[in-house]
Amino acid sequence: MIRRMFADLFLHAVVILGFIASVYPIYWMFISSTHSTEQILSGDHNLWIGSELAANFQALIHNTDVNIFQAIGNSLFIAVFSTAIAVVLSAMAGYAFAIYRFRASRTLFIVIMISLMIPSQVTLVPLFILMSHLHLINTWWAIILPALVNVFGVFLMRQAFAGFPGELLDAARIDGLSEGRIFWQIVMPLMRPTLSALAIIAFLASWTNLLWPLVVLNTSSAYTIPVALSTLENSMTIPNYGEVMLAASLATVPMLVLFLFLRRNFVSGIMAGFNR
């Protein structure tokens, strides 16, 4: 009994420490956005809200090098659009691999999984050449199109669909439903937790993507939020870290809102995809 109690205390202590380690950097970022650069660099500013939020906000909106709010709008459009289509395409591909049996389906799935091992840096130059031939450089389509095929999403949905009750599909076919109606009206609503988890993962990948947008975007009006944040700090002769922290805090809000909105389905959706 005592041994079990100590084990529970140890487990709770590890969870609490992990929570603090995860939340503290975000908390420090938000708090630092209300302090001046001198207070941040001195290290003696406390962990409570400061009085420099208005000054940092004024400096941010009057920055002539980067329009952070336009960059947030650009990232929102790109992330929402690419995530919505990537989730649907991943669900369709995962459903086909899990439910239907066709020639070389297993081999094709293995090839798709092998592509997960290829670093994104390896495909950077060929992808840039392709987008250049399509005349899509410095457009949002150069960022959206490569994100529409989510290999991890195909794997996650395939694993989730592997446990889908076949009797339900057979009953729907007997009732005369087409394959399209079965997928959209029966299968997709039941897969909402996994779809929500995939949406969070795809949105996060798009929202935090820096390298590829940095390569294909060369005008400030088309910048996404990671490129804008990188440009914001590099454009300053003397960095205003309060302004940078405020911009980073604003960039974090959409992800926090999305996670809070879909948090109930996130864990169950991930587990549904791996417990097969």
Secondary structure, 3 states (H helix, E strand, C coil): CHHHHHHHHHHHHHHHHHHHHHHHHHHHHHHHCCCCHHHHHHCCCCCCCCCCHHHHHHHHHCCCCCCHHHHHHHHHHHHHHHHHHHHHHHHHHHHHHHHCCCCCHHHHHHHHHHHHHCCCCCCHHHHHHHHHHCCCCCCCHHHHHHHCCCHHHHHHHHHHHCCCCHHHHHHHHHCCCCHHHHHHHHHHHHCHHHHHHHHHHHHHHHHCCCHHHHHHCCCHHHCCHHHHHHHHHHCCCCCCHHHHHHHHHHHHHHHHHHHHHHHHHHHHHHHHHHCC
